């Protein structure tokens, strides 16, 4: 299966409302909340430039949602476990990076790139 036939979807372990964003930001600074996908894509205030550059270099779409604004089919496919990255191919949704796999990336975009490329390749999806 080629990359042109898939899209990627990331779901943050955080709520996307204004109150949710503030709650997460404060909680993360106090060590009370944690989202490994948030740490990969964002710095303390804004999206990381390294993440923007990587996402722009992909030959597939990469869309992100928060757990409170993700479509029902994505929530169901994720097993309501967040954060997570899924691949969509037609009607099929498949988890390609679990919460545990995202945690191992330790907020590093390059580690995320390697993990995502390997996981997608194992499922027959070529990203590069």
Secondary structure, 3 states (H helix, E strand, C coil): CCHHHCEEEEEECCCCCHHHHHHHHHHHHCCCCCCHHHHHHECCCCECHHHHHHHHHCCCCEEEEECCCCCHHHHHHHCCCCCEEEEEECCEEEEEECHHHHHHCCCCHHHHHHHHHHHHHHCCCCCC
